Amino acid sequence: MDAQLVFECLMYLNLFYYFMFALANFGIWIAKQSVDNKIYNTPNINRDAYVALTLTVSELLKLVLYRKFRRTHLGWATLLGILFSVLSVFCLLYVFIFQEPVLKLEHCMDSMLFVLLIGEIIYGIYSFLPCCTVKDWEK
């Protein structure tokens, strides 16, 4: 199993869907700001916005830094990808556990991103294990 190849495919998939996630987060934040507070009681909307901004920026930094350094420093690029993915997972856990209310669209989009990020973390860690690396003579 070539874990690095799977990790890179997941990064490309994340790059493909990043703009959809970013626009959805921004649109959901605008929708929560514009509705009456009696309909959606969002007492911590500013904190929720900071978490969404952290999620969006960390995903963008992960994608940009990985694409920049993967040719020259593949191990460091993978490690940075794992660290930024862990940060994004913590942001998503905040959304799932502490944020109130969570809209259905927000829950659906964040669940898809959560599964993608967990896959990136697992295969990123696998790429450092000797049992999951492809040796040069096997290629």
N, CA, C and O atoms as CSV, one atom per row, in Angstrom:
chain,resi,resn,atom,element,x,y,z
A,1,MET,N,N,0.849,-1.175,0.000
A,1,MET,CA,C,0.000,0.000,0.000
A,1,MET,C,C,0.894,1.237,0.000
A,1,MET,O,O,1.815,1.340,0.810
A,2,ASP,N,N,0.630,2.148,-0.883
A,2,ASP,CA,C,1.380,3.398,-0.944
A,2,ASP,C,C,0.581,4.471,-0.213
A,2,ASP,O,O,-0.264,5.141,-0.805
A,3,ALA,N,N,0.857,4.625,1.072
A,3,ALA,CA,C,0.103,5.567,1.898
A,3,ALA,C,C,0.338,7.005,1.457
A,3,ALA,O,O,-0.563,7.838,1.558
A,4,GLN,N,N,1.533,7.303,0.973
A,4,GLN,CA,C,1.820,8.662,0.527
A,4,GLN,C,C,0.980,9.024,-0.693
A,4,GLN,O,O,0.528,10.162,-0.820
A,5,LEU,N,N,0.771,8.070,-1.581
A,5,LEU,CA,C,-0.064,8.313,-2.751
A,5,LEU,C,C,-1.515,8.560,-2.345
A,5,LEU,O,O,-2.163,9.456,-2.887
A,6,VAL,N,N,-2.028,7.784,-1.408
A,6,VAL,CA,C,-3.398,7.985,-0.929
A,6,VAL,C,C,-3.510,9.335,-0.236
A,6,VAL,O,O,-4.497,10.047,-0.423
A,7,PHE,N,N,-2.500,9.698,0.569
A,7,PHE,CA,C,-2.498,10.999,1.237
A,7,PHE,C,C,-2.531,12.128,0.219
A,7,PHE,O,O,-3.267,13.100,0.386
A,8,GLU,N,N,-1.737,11.999,-0.831
A,8,GLU,CA,C,-1.705,13.038,-1.853
A,8,GLU,C,C,-3.036,13.122,-2.602
A,8,GLU,O,O,-3.485,14.217,-2.940
A,9,CYS,N,N,-3.666,11.986,-2.862
A,9,CYS,CA,C,-4.986,11.993,-3.505
A,9,CYS,C,C,-6.025,12.675,-2.621
A,9,CYS,O,O,-6.870,13.421,-3.116
A,10,LEU,N,N,-5.965,12.422,-1.317
A,10,LEU,CA,C,-6.888,13.085,-0.395
A,10,LEU,C,C,-6.630,14.587,-0.336
A,10,LEU,O,O,-7.569,15.370,-0.193
A,11,MET,N,N,-5.374,14.994,-0.444
A,11,MET,CA,C,-5.058,16.427,-0.472
A,11,MET,C,C,-5.617,17.077,-1.741
A,11,MET,O,O,-6.137,18.192,-1.692
A,12,TYR,N,N,-5.511,16.381,-2.871
A,12,TYR,CA,C,-6.085,16.917,-4.100
A,12,TYR,C,C,-7.605,16.980,-4.019
A,12,TYR,O,O,-8.211,17.933,-4.510
A,13,LEU,N,N,-8.219,15.992,-3.413
A,13,LEU,CA,C,-9.665,16.019,-3.214
A,13,LEU,C,C,-10.057,17.184,-2.314
A,13,LEU,O,O,-11.056,17.859,-2.563
A,14,ASN,N,N,-9.278,17.415,-1.278
A,14,ASN,CA,C,-9.527,18.542,-0.388
A,14,ASN,C,C,-9.362,19.860,-1.139
A,14,ASN,O,O,-10.140,20.791,-0.930
A,15,LEU,N,N,-8.367,19.947,-2.003
A,15,LEU,CA,C,-8.167,21.148,-2.808
A,15,LEU,C,C,-9.353,21.388,-3.733
A,15,LEU,O,O,-9.768,22.528,-3.940
A,16,PHE,N,N,-9.888,20.318,-4.281
A,16,PHE,CA,C,-11.028,20.433,-5.186
A,16,PHE,C,C,-12.262,20.966,-4.463
A,16,PHE,O,O,-12.998,21.786,-5.012
A,17,TYR,N,N,-12.491,20.504,-3.228
A,17,TYR,CA,C,-13.685,20.901,-2.489
A,17,TYR,C,C,-13.470,22.081,-1.547
A,17,TYR,O,O,-14.419,22.523,-0.900
A,18,TYR,N,N,-12.252,22.600,-1.454
A,18,TYR,CA,C,-11.972,23.662,-0.490
A,18,TYR,C,C,-12.847,24.895,-0.713
A,18,TYR,O,O,-13.400,25.447,0.238
A,19,PHE,N,N,-12.972,25.319,-1.954
A,19,PHE,CA,C,-13.720,26.543,-2.231
A,19,PHE,C,C,-15.194,26.385,-1.881
A,19,PHE,O,O,-15.834,27.334,-1.430
A,20,MET,N,N,-15.731,25.188,-2.088
A,20,MET,CA,C,-17.119,24.939,-1.700
A,20,MET,C,C,-17.273,25.037,-0.184
A,20,MET,O,O,-18.228,25.644,0.301
A,21,PHE,N,N,-16.347,24.448,0.565
A,21,PHE,CA,C,-16.415,24.521,2.023
A,21,PHE,C,C,-16.250,25.957,2.508
A,21,PHE,O,O,-16.970,26.395,3.405
A,22,ALA,N,N,-15.316,26.686,1.929
A,22,ALA,CA,C,-15.068,28.062,2.362
A,22,ALA,C,C,-16.271,28.952,2.075
A,22,ALA,O,O,-16.682,29.738,2.928
A,23,LEU,N,N,-16.831,28.832,0.885
A,23,LEU,CA,C,-18.008,29.640,0.555
A,23,LEU,C,C,-19.213,29.245,1.390
A,23,LEU,O,O,-20.007,30.105,1.771
A,24,ALA,N,N,-19.363,27.962,1.680
A,24,ALA,CA,C,-20.479,27.523,2.520
A,24,ALA,C,C,-20.334,28.069,3.939
A,24,ALA,O,O,-21.318,28.522,4.525
A,25,ASN,N,N,-19.124,28.034,4.500
A,25,ASN,CA,C,-18.917,28.591,5.838
A,25,ASN,C,C,-19.208,30.082,5.872
A,25,ASN,O,O,-19.843,30.577,6.803
A,26,PHE,N,N,-18.745,30.793,4.859
A,26,PHE,CA,C,-18.997,32.231,4.792
A,26,PHE,C,C,-20.488,32.516,4.630
A,26,PHE,O,O,-21.025,33.403,5.294
A,27,GLY,N,N,-21.155,31.773,3.756
A,27,GLY,CA,C,-22.593,31.968,3.556
A,27,GLY,C,C,-23.412,31.638,4.791
A,27,GLY,O,O,-24.388,32.327,5.090
A,28,ILE,N,N,-23.031,30.602,5.505
A,28,ILE,CA,C,-23.746,30.234,6.731
A,28,ILE,C,C,-23.549,31.305,7.790
A,28,ILE,O,O,-24.486,31.634,8.518
A,29,TRP,N,N,-22.347,31.852,7.885
A,29,TRP,CA,C,-22.107,32.914,8.855
A,29,TRP,C,C,-22.939,34.150,8.520
A,29,TRP,O,O,-23.502,34.783,9.413
A,30,ILE,N,N,-23.017,34.493,7.235
A,30,ILE,CA,C,-23.839,35.645,6.816
A,30,ILE,C,C,-25.309,35.385,7.136
A,30,ILE,O,O,-26.013,36.273,7.616
A,31,ALA,N,N,-25.766,34.163,6.869
A,31,ALA,CA,C,-27.166,33.833,7.148
A,31,ALA,C,C,-27.462,33.916,8.640
A,31,ALA,O,O,-28.523,34.398,9.035
A,32,LYS,N,N,-26.548,33.457,9.460
A,32,LYS,CA,C,-26.765,33.530,10.908
A,32,LYS,C,C,-26.728,34.972,11.406
A,32,LYS,O,O,-27.424,35.310,12.363
A,33,GLN,N,N,-25.932,35.821,10.776
A,33,GLN,CA,C,-25.878,37.230,11.169
A,33,GLN,C,C,-27.132,37.983,10.753
A,33,GLN,O,O,-27.573,38.897,11.448
A,34,SER,N,N,-27.704,37.599,9.620
A,34,SER,CA,C,-28.800,38.392,9.066
A,34,SER,C,C,-30.166,38.036,9.633
A,34,SER,O,O,-31.077,38.862,9.586
A,35,VAL,N,N,-30.335,36.841,10.164
A,35,VAL,CA,C,-31.649,36.467,10.687
A,35,VAL,C,C,-31.843,37.049,12.070
A,35,VAL,O,O,-30.891,37.418,12.757
A,36,ASP,N,N,-33.099,37.119,12.454
A,36,ASP,CA,C,-33.447,37.642,13.766
A,36,ASP,C,C,-32.931,36.689,14.840
A,36,ASP,O,O,-33.013,35.471,14.681
A,37,ASN,N,N,-32.409,37.228,15.913
A,37,ASN,CA,C,-31.847,36.404,16.980
A,37,ASN,C,C,-32.901,35.586,17.703
A,37,ASN,O,O,-32.562,34.634,18.405
A,38,LYS,N,N,-34.171,35.934,17.548
A,38,LYS,CA,C,-35.223,35.157,18.204
A,38,LYS,C,C,-35.466,33.837,17.474
A,38,LYS,O,O,-35.884,32.856,18.088
A,39,ILE,N,N,-35.206,33.809,16.173
A,39,ILE,CA,C,-35.394,32.578,15.403
A,39,ILE,C,C,-34.245,31.615,15.677
A,39,ILE,O,O,-34.461,30.471,16.075
A,40,TYR,N,N,-33.021,32.093,15.460
A,40,TYR,CA,C,-31.823,31.299,15.749
A,40,TYR,C,C,-31.079,31.995,16.876
A,40,TYR,O,O,-30.407,33.002,16.654
A,41,ASN,N,N,-31.195,31.474,18.053
A,41,ASN,CA,C,-30.500,32.068,19.185
A,41,ASN,C,C,-29.028,31.679,19.111
A,41,ASN,O,O,-28.653,30.562,19.469
A,42,THR,N,N,-28.209,32.600,18.650
A,42,THR,CA,C,-26.773,32.350,18.512
A,42,THR,C,C,-26.018,33.317,19.415
A,42,THR,O,O,-25.545,34.357,18.956
A,43,PRO,N,N,-25.903,32.980,20.691
A,43,PRO,CA,C,-25.251,33.916,21.614
A,43,PRO,C,C,-23.751,34.056,21.380
A,43,PRO,O,O,-23.177,35.090,21.721
A,44,ASN,N,N,-23.113,33.062,20.816
A,44,ASN,CA,C,-21.655,33.085,20.621
A,44,ASN,C,C,-21.297,33.161,19.148
A,44,ASN,O,O,-20.389,32.468,18.690
A,45,ILE,N,N,-22.000,33.994,18.409
A,45,ILE,CA,C,-21.783,34.018,16.957
A,45,ILE,C,C,-20.383,34.516,16.598
A,45,ILE,O,O,-19.810,34.075,15.602
A,46,ASN,N,N,-19.832,35.421,17.392
A,46,ASN,CA,C,-18.478,35.899,17.086
A,46,ASN,C,C,-17.446,34.800,17.309
A,46,ASN,O,O,-16.524,34.650,16.507
A,47,ARG,N,N,-17.585,34.034,18.382
A,47,ARG,CA,C,-16.661,32.924,18.619
A,47,ARG,C,C,-16.822,31.864,17.531
A,47,ARG,O,O,-15.836,31.299,17.058
A,48,ASP,N,N,-18.069,31.598,17.136
A,48,ASP,CA,C,-18.311,30.647,16.050
A,48,ASP,C,C,-17.667,31.123,14.751
A,48,ASP,O,O,-17.136,30.322,13.983
A,49,ALA,N,N,-17.719,32.434,14.511
A,49,ALA,CA,C,-17.101,32.984,13.303
A,49,ALA,C,C,-15.584,32.848,13.354
A,49,ALA,O,O,-14.955,32.562,12.335
A,50,TYR,N,N,-14.991,33.050,14.524
A,50,TYR,CA,C,-13.536,32.889,14.653
A,50,TYR,C,C,-13.118,31.436,14.431
A,50,TYR,O,O,-12.079,31.171,13.826
A,51,VAL,N,N,-13.917,30.511,14.916
A,51,VAL,CA,C,-13.606,29.093,14.698
A,51,VAL,C,C,-13.719,28.756,13.210
A,51,VAL,O,O,-12.870,28.050,12.667
A,52,ALA,N,N,-14.767,29.260,12.550
A,52,ALA,CA,C,-14.929,29.014,11.114
A,52,ALA,C,C,-13.788,29.653,10.323
A,52,ALA,O,O,-13.305,29.074,9.350
A,53,LEU,N,N,-13.360,30.843,10.739
A,53,LEU,CA,C,-12.238,31.501,10.073
A,53,LEU,C,C,-10.941,30.719,10.292
A,53,LEU,O,O,-10.138,30.576,9.370
A,54,THR,N,N,-10.737,30.216,11.504
A,54,THR,CA,C,-9.557,29.392,11.784
A,54,THR,C,C,-9.561,28.136,10.927
A,54,THR,O,O,-8.526,27.741,10.389
A,55,LEU,N,N,-10.728,27.507,10.801
A,55,LEU,CA,C,-10.855,26.316,9.963
A,55,LEU,C,C,-10.514,26.632,8.510
A,55,LEU,O,O,-9.761,25.898,7.870
A,56,THR,N,N,-11.065,27.712,7.998
A,56,THR,CA,C,-10.847,28.076,6.599
A,56,THR,C,C,-9.386,28.434,6.336
A,56,THR,O,O,-8.810,28.000,5.338
A,57,VAL,N,N,-8.791,29.215,7.217
A,57,VAL,CA,C,-7.397,29.631,7.026
A,57,VAL,C,C,-6.443,28.452,7.200
A,57,VAL,O,O,-5.468,28.331,6.458
A,58,SER,N,N,-6.714,27.583,8.174
A,58,SER,CA,C,-5.814,26.437,8.367
A,58,SER,C,C,-5.867,25.483,7.176
A,58,SER,O,O,-4.843,24.928,6.777
A,59,GLU,N,N,-7.051,25.294,6.612
A,59,GLU,CA,C,-7.149,24.445,5.420
A,59,GLU,C,C,-6.422,25.078,4.234
A,59,GLU,O,O,-5.749,24.384,3.472
A,60,LEU,N,N,-6.557,26.394,4.081
A,60,LEU,CA,C,-5.872,27.079,2.989
A,60,LEU,C,C,-4.355,26.997,3.158
A,60,LEU,O,O,-3.638,26.708,2.201
A,61,LEU,N,N,-3.868,27.249,4.370
A,61,LEU,CA,C,-2.427,27.149,4.618
A,61,LEU,C,C,-1.917,25.738,4.379
A,61,LEU,O,O,-0.834,25.548,3.826
A,62,LYS,N,N,-2.692,24.755,4.794
A,62,LYS,CA,C,-2.284,23.361,4.594
A,62,LYS,C,C,-2.137,23.057,3.109
A,62,LYS,O,O,-1.141,22.471,2.686
A,63,LEU,N,N,-3.118,23.452,2.329
A,63,LEU,CA,C,-3.079,23.152,0.900
A,63,LEU,C,C,-1.950,23.894,0.196
A,63,LEU,O,O,-1.258,23.318,-0.644
A,64,VAL,N,N,-1.761,25.160,0.531
A,64,VAL,CA,C,-0.714,25.952,-0.122
A,64,VAL,C,C,0.676,25.446,0.260
A,64,VAL,O,O,1.530,25.260,-0.606
A,65,LEU,N,N,0.902,25.224,1.553
A,65,LEU,CA,C,2.227,24.771,1.992
A,65,LEU,C,C,2.543,23.366,1.495
A,65,LEU,O,O,3.688,23.073,1.150
A,66,TYR,N,N,1.543,22.500,1.457
A,66,TYR,CA,C,1.797,21.146,0.961
A,66,TYR,C,C,2.186,21.176,-0.513
A,66,TYR,O,O,3.136,20.510,-0.923
A,67,ARG,N,N,1.451,21.949,-1.303
A,67,ARG,CA,C,1.771,22.006,-2.729
A,67,ARG,C,C,3.127,22.666,-2.977
A,67,ARG,O,O,3.819,22.330,-3.938
A,68,LYS,N,N,3.501,23.599,-2.114
A,68,LYS,CA,C,4.776,24.286,-2.307
A,68,LYS,C,C,5.968,23.400,-1.949
A,68,LYS,O,O,6.984,23.424,-2.644
A,69,PHE,N,N,5.857,22.623,-0.877
A,69,PHE,CA,C,7.014,21.886,-0.369
A,69,PHE,C,C,7.012,20.396,-0.686
A,69,PHE,O,O,7.955,19.703,-0.304
A,70,ARG,N,N,6.013,19.881,-1.357
A,70,ARG,CA,C,5.955,18.428,-1.545
A,70,ARG,C,C,7.031,17.910,-2.491
A,70,ARG,O,O,7.441,16.756,-2.367
A,71,ARG,N,N,7.493,18.711,-3.414
A,71,ARG,CA,C,8.542,18.259,-4.347
A,71,ARG,C,C,9.913,18.205,-3.681
A,71,ARG,O,O,10.696,17.290,-3.936
A,72,THR,N,N,10.201,19.182,-2.830
A,72,THR,CA,C,11.541,19.259,-2.247
A,72,THR,C,C,11.632,18.603,-0.873
A,72,THR,O,O,12.629,17.950,-0.567
A,73,HIS,N,N,10.617,18.766,-0.051
A,73,HIS,CA,C,10.633,18.243,1.324
A,73,HIS,C,C,9.328,17.496,1.582
A,73,HIS,O,O,8.443,18.002,2.272
A,74,LEU,N,N,9.215,16.309,1.034
A,74,LEU,CA,C,7.957,15.565,1.111
A,74,LEU,C,C,7.584,15.203,2.546
A,74,LEU,O,O,6.417,15.309,2.923
A,75,GLY,N,N,8.544,14.783,3.340
A,75,GLY,CA,C,8.255,14.406,4.725
A,75,GLY,C,C,7.758,15.578,5.550
A,75,GLY,O,O,6.788,15.454,6.298
A,76,TRP,N,N,8.433,16.731,5.409
A,76,TRP,CA,C,7.996,17.914,6.149
A,76,TRP,C,C,6.651,18.411,5.660
A,76,TRP,O,O,5.831,18.865,6.459
A,77,ALA,N,N,6.411,18.335,4.362
A,77,ALA,CA,C,5.117,18.761,3.821
A,77,ALA,C,C,3.995,17.877,4.345
A,77,ALA,O,O,2.914,18.367,4.670
A,78,THR,N,N,4.250,16.580,4.428
A,78,THR,CA,C,3.249,15.659,4.966
A,78,THR,C,C,3.006,15.935,6.444
A,78,THR,O,O,1.863,15.913,6.899
A,79,LEU,N,N,4.070,16.193,7.192
A,79,LEU,CA,C,3.925,16.499,8.615
A,79,LEU,C,C,3.132,17.787,8.819
A,79,LEU,O,O,2.272,17.848,9.698
A,80,LEU,N,N,3.410,18.815,8.020
A,80,LEU,CA,C,2.619,20.046,8.098
A,80,LEU,C,C,1.161,19.783,7.752
A,80,LEU,O,O,0.259,20.327,8.389
A,81,GLY,N,N,0.931,18.953,6.746
A,81,GLY,CA,C,-0.441,18.605,6.391
A,81,GLY,C,C,-1.172,17.914,7.522
A,81,GLY,O,O,-2.348,18.186,7.765
A,82,ILE,N,N,-0.480,17.018,8.217
A,82,ILE,CA,C,-1.095,16.322,9.350
A,82,ILE,C,C,-1.416,17.308,10.470
A,82,ILE,O,O,-2.505,17.265,11.043
A,83,LEU,N,N,-0.470,18.198,10.784
A,83,LEU,CA,C,-0.689,19.154,11.877
A,83,LEU,C,C,-1.848,20.102,11.579
A,83,LEU,O,O,-2.676,20.365,12.452
A,84,PHE,N,N,-1.910,20.611,10.360
A,84,PHE,CA,C,-3.026,21.489,10.011
A,84,PHE,C,C,-4.344,20.721,9.958
A,84,PHE,O,O,-5.397,21.283,10.260
A,85,SER,N,N,-4.300,19.453,9.580
A,85,SER,CA,C,-5.516,18.633,9.593
A,85,SER,C,C,-6.015,18.414,11.014
A,85,SER,O,O,-7.222,18.426,11.256
A,86,VAL,N,N,-5.099,18.213,11.956
A,86,VAL,CA,C,-5.494,18.052,13.359
A,86,VAL,C,C,-6.131,19.339,13.876
A,86,VAL,O,O,-7.133,19.291,14.589
A,87,LEU,N,N,-5.554,20.492,13.521
A,87,LEU,CA,C,-6.153,21.770,13.913
A,87,LEU,C,C,-7.562,21.912,13.337
A,87,LEU,O,O,-8.472,22.367,14.029
A,88,SER,N,N,-7.741,21.530,12.090
A,88,SER,CA,C,-9.062,21.608,11.462
A,88,SER,C,C,-10.049,20.648,12.114
A,88,SER,O,O,-11.228,20.973,12.253
A,89,VAL,N,N,-9.579,19.467,12.514
A,89,VAL,CA,C,-10.461,18.513,13.201
A,89,VAL,C,C,-10.923,19.091,14.532
A,89,VAL,O,O,-12.084,18.928,14.906
A,90,PHE,N,N,-10.026,19.766,15.253
A,90,PHE,CA,C,-10.434,20.395,16.511
A,90,PHE,C,C,-11.472,21.489,16.273
A,90,PHE,O,O,-12.403,21.638,17.065
A,91,CYS,N,N,-11.326,22.250,15.200
A,91,CYS,CA,C,-12.337,23.261,14.867
A,91,CYS,C,C,-13.677,22.595,14.562
A,91,CYS,O,O,-14.724,23.083,14.986
A,92,LEU,N,N,-13.648,21.493,13.834
A,92,LEU,CA,C,-14.892,20.788,13.519
A,92,LEU,C,C,-15.512,20.166,14.763
A,92,LEU,O,O,-16.736,20.130,14.889
A,93,LEU,N,N,-14.690,19.678,15.680
A,93,LEU,CA,C,-15.233,19.144,16.930
A,93,LEU,C,C,-15.911,20.238,17.741
A,93,LEU,O,O,-16.914,19.982,18.407
A,94,TYR,N,N,-15.378,21.454,17.695
A,94,TYR,CA,C,-16.063,22.575,18.338
A,94,TYR,C,C,-17.444,22.774,17.721
A,94,TYR,O,O,-18.430,22.965,18.431
A,95,VAL,N,N,-17.502,22.727,16.399
A,95,VAL,CA,C,-18.790,22.911,15.720
A,95,VAL,C,C,-19.768,21.813,16.124
A,95,VAL,O,O,-20.934,22.095,16.401
A,96,PHE,N,N,-19.307,20.573,16.160
A,96,PHE,CA,C,-20.202,19.456,16.470
A,96,PHE,C,C,-20.628,19.427,17.933
A,96,PHE,O,O,-21.761,19.049,18.230
A,97,ILE,N,N,-19.753,19.814,18.849
A,97,ILE,CA,C,-20.036,19.639,20.273
A,97,ILE,C,C,-20.554,20.914,20.931
A,97,ILE,O,O,-21.544,20.869,21.661
A,98,PHE,N,N,-19.903,22.048,20.685
A,98,PHE,CA,C,-20.196,23.248,21.461
A,98,PHE,C,C,-21.045,24.280,20.739
A,98,PHE,O,O,-21.755,25.044,21.392
A,99,GLN,N,N,-20.996,24.328,19.424
A,99,GLN,CA,C,-21.714,25.380,18.710
A,99,GLN,C,C,-23.214,25.130,18.754
A,99,GLN,O,O,-23.676,23.999,18.600
A,100,GLU,N,N,-23.957,26.195,18.966
A,100,GLU,CA,C,-25.414,26.089,19.007
A,100,GLU,C,C,-26.003,27.318,18.339
A,100,GLU,O,O,-25.628,28.420,18.739
A,101,PRO,N,N,-26.854,27.235,17.396
A,101,PRO,CA,C,-27.321,26.065,16.667
A,101,PRO,C,C,-26.384,25.729,15.508
A,101,PRO,O,O,-25.654,26.585,15.009
A,102,VAL,N,N,-26.424,24.482,15.101
A,102,VAL,CA,C,-25.697,24.033,13.915
A,102,VAL,C,C,-26.745,23.776,12.839
A,102,VAL,O,O,-27.620,22.925,13.004
A,103,LEU,N,N,-26.651,24.511,11.743
A,103,LEU,CA,C,-27.614,24.336,10.658
A,103,LEU,C,C,-27.393,22.994,9.969
A,103,LEU,O,O,-26.304,22.423,10.036
A,104,LYS,N,N,-28.432,22.497,9.311
A,104,LYS,CA,C,-28.329,21.185,8.660
A,104,LYS,C,C,-27.269,21.186,7.561
A,104,LYS,O,O,-26.500,20.233,7.433
A,105,LEU,N,N,-27.231,22.254,6.773
A,105,LEU,CA,C,-26.215,22.353,5.722
A,105,LEU,C,C,-24.816,22.397,6.329
A,105,LEU,O,O,-23.887,21.767,5.823
A,106,GLU,N,N,-24.679,23.140,7.406
A,106,GLU,CA,C,-23.389,23.233,8.086
A,106,GLU,C,C,-22.962,21.869,8.629
A,106,GLU,O,O,-21.796,21.489,8.520
A,107,HIS,N,N,-23.891,21.152,9.201
A,107,HIS,CA,C,-23.586,19.826,9.743
A,107,HIS,C,C,-23.194,18.860,8.622
A,107,HIS,O,O,-22.261,18.071,8.780
A,108,CYS,N,N,-23.895,18.919,7.506
A,108,CYS,CA,C,-23.604,18.036,6.371
A,108,CYS,C,C,-22.226,18.341,5.781
A,108,CYS,O,O,-21.432,17.428,5.554
A,109,MET,N,N,-21.943,19.610,5.535
A,109,MET,CA,C,-20.655,19.990,4.941
A,109,MET,C,C,-19.495,19.678,5.888
A,109,MET,O,O,-18.453,19.178,5.462
A,110,ASP,N,N,-19.682,19.974,7.164
A,110,ASP,CA,C,-18.613,19.726,8.123
A,110,ASP,C,C,-18.404,18.237,8.367
A,110,ASP,O,O,-17.287,17.814,8.664
A,111,SER,N,N,-19.452,17.442,8.249
A,111,SER,CA,C,-19.292,15.988,8.386
A,111,SER,C,C,-18.466,15.421,7.235
A,111,SER,O,O,-17.609,14.562,7.446
A,112,MET,N,N,-18.722,15.901,6.018
A,112,MET,CA,C,-17.922,15.449,4.876
A,112,MET,C,C,-16.461,15.848,5.039
A,112,MET,O,O,-15.560,15.052,4.772
A,113,LEU,N,N,-16.229,17.082,5.478
A,113,LEU,CA,C,-14.860,17.541,5.689
A,113,LEU,C,C,-14.189,16.759,6.813
A,113,LEU,O,O,-12.995,16.469,6.737
A,114,PHE,N,N,-14.944,16.415,7.855
A,114,PHE,CA,C,-14.405,15.651,8.978
A,114,PHE,C,C,-13.908,14.281,8.516
A,114,PHE,O,O,-12.819,13.853,8.898
A,115,VAL,N,N,-14.697,13.601,7.702
A,115,VAL,CA,C,-14.292,12.285,7.194
A,115,VAL,C,C,-13.046,12.411,6.315
A,115,VAL,O,O,-12.134,11.590,6.405
A,116,LEU,N,N,-13.010,13.428,5.477
A,116,LEU,CA,C,-11.845,13.659,4.620
A,116,LEU,C,C,-10.594,13.934,5.458
A,116,LEU,O,O,-9.520,13.411,5.159
A,117,LEU,N,N,-10.729,14.747,6.497
A,117,LEU,CA,C,-9.578,15.083,7.332
A,117,LEU,C,C,-9.089,13.888,8.141
A,117,LEU,O,O,-7.882,13.711,8.309
A,118,ILE,N,N,-10.001,13.073,8.640
A,118,ILE,CA,C,-9.596,11.874,9.374
A,118,ILE,C,C,-8.819,10.940,8.442
A,118,ILE,O,O,-7.822,10.344,8.849
A,119,GLY,N,N,-9.276,10.813,7.197
A,119,GLY,CA,C,-8.534,10.011,6.221
A,119,GLY,C,C,-7.149,10.576,5.958
A,119,GLY,O,O,-6.179,9.824,5.858
A,120,GLU,N,N,-7.047,11.903,5.845
A,120,GLU,CA,C,-5.740,12.525,5.643
A,120,GLU,C,C,-4.813,12.256,6.821
A,120,GLU,O,O,-3.635,11.955,6.630
A,121,ILE,N,N,-5.337,12.362,8.029
A,121,ILE,CA,C,-4.503,12.129,9.212
A,121,ILE,C,C,-4.031,10.677,9.257
A,121,ILE,O,O,-2.857,10.411,9.511
A,122,ILE,N,N,-4.941,9.747,9.013
A,122,ILE,CA,C,-4.584,8.323,9.078
A,122,ILE,C,C,-3.539,7.976,8.027
A,122,ILE,O,O,-2.521,7.361,8.346
A,123,TYR,N,N,-3.778,8.362,6.778
A,123,TYR,CA,C,-2.822,8.013,5.727
A,123,TYR,C,C,-1.544,8.837,5.819
A,123,TYR,O,O,-0.484,8.383,5.389
A,124,GLY,N,N,-1.633,10.044,6.376
A,124,GLY,CA,C,-0.414,10.808,6.611
A,124,GLY,C,C,0.482,10.137,7.632
A,124,GLY,O,O,1.701,10.093,7.463
A,125,ILE,N,N,-0.121,9.610,8.696
A,125,ILE,CA,C,0.660,8.877,9.699
A,125,ILE,C,C,1.181,7.572,9.105
A,125,ILE,O,O,2.326,7.192,9.349
A,126,TYR,N,N,0.345,6.885,8.327
A,126,TYR,CA,C,0.789,5.643,7.676
A,126,TYR,C,C,1.991,5.873,6.767
A,126,TYR,O,O,2.840,4.992,6.628
A,127,SER,N,N,2.072,7.046,6.149
A,127,SER,CA,C,3.172,7.284,5.214
A,127,SER,C,C,4.527,7.337,5.911
A,127,SER,O,O,5.563,7.205,5.259
A,128,PHE,N,N,4.530,7.527,7.228
A,128,PHE,CA,C,5.789,7.523,7.974
A,128,PHE,C,C,6.142,6.146,8.525
A,128,PHE,O,O,7.267,5.934,8.978
A,129,LEU,N,N,5.206,5.214,8.494
A,129,LEU,CA,C,5.471,3.876,9.014
A,129,LEU,C,C,6.196,3.039,7.960
A,129,LEU,O,O,5.863,3.122,6.778
A,130,PRO,N,N,7.169,2.244,8.363
A,130,PRO,CA,C,7.931,1.466,7.379
A,130,PRO,C,C,7.094,0.417,6.657
A,130,PRO,O,O,7.410,0.050,5.525
A,131,CYS,N,N,6.042,-0.066,7.287
A,131,CYS,CA,C,5.235,-1.106,6.649
A,131,CYS,C,C,4.368,-0.556,5.522
A,131,CYS,O,O,3.885,-1.326,4.692
A,132,CYS,N,N,4.163,0.742,5.475
A,132,CYS,CA,C,3.251,1.326,4.489
A,132,CYS,C,C,3.961,2.175,3.451
A,132,CYS,O,O,3.303,2.905,2.709
A,133,THR,N,N,5.263,2.104,3.378
A,133,THR,CA,C,5.985,2.866,2.369
A,133,THR,C,C,6.387,1.942,1.227
A,133,THR,O,O,6.647,0.756,1.431
A,134,VAL,N,N,6.432,2.495,0.044
A,134,VAL,CA,C,6.836,1.731,-1.131
A,134,VAL,C,C,8.329,1.934,-1.329
A,134,VAL,O,O,8.809,3.065,-1.399
A,135,LYS,N,N,9.046,0.846,-1.416
A,135,LYS,CA,C,10.487,0.931,-1.623
A,135,LYS,C,C,10.770,1.183,-3.099
A,135,LYS,O,O,9.959,0.853,-3.964
A,136,ASP,N,N,11.923,1.767,-3.372
A,136,ASP,CA,C,12.265,2.128,-4.745
A,136,ASP,C,C,12.297,0.924,-5.671
A,136,ASP,O,O,11.928,1.047,-6.839
A,137,TRP,N,N,12.718,-0.213,-5.196
A,137,TRP,CA,C,12.815,-1.385,-6.065
A,137,TRP,C,C,11.453,-2.012,-6.324
A,137,TRP,O,O,11.338,-2.858,-7.210
A,138,GLU,N,N,10.398,-1.622,-5.572
A,138,GLU,CA,C,9.059,-2.163,-5.805
A,138,GLU,C,C,8.289,-1.358,-6.837
A,138,GLU,O,O,7.261,-1.818,-7.335
A,139,LYS,N,N,8.762,-0.174,-7.164
A,139,LYS,CA,C,8.018,0.703,-8.075
A,139,LYS,C,C,8.073,0.216,-9.495
A,139,LYS,O,O,7.497,0.842,-10.385
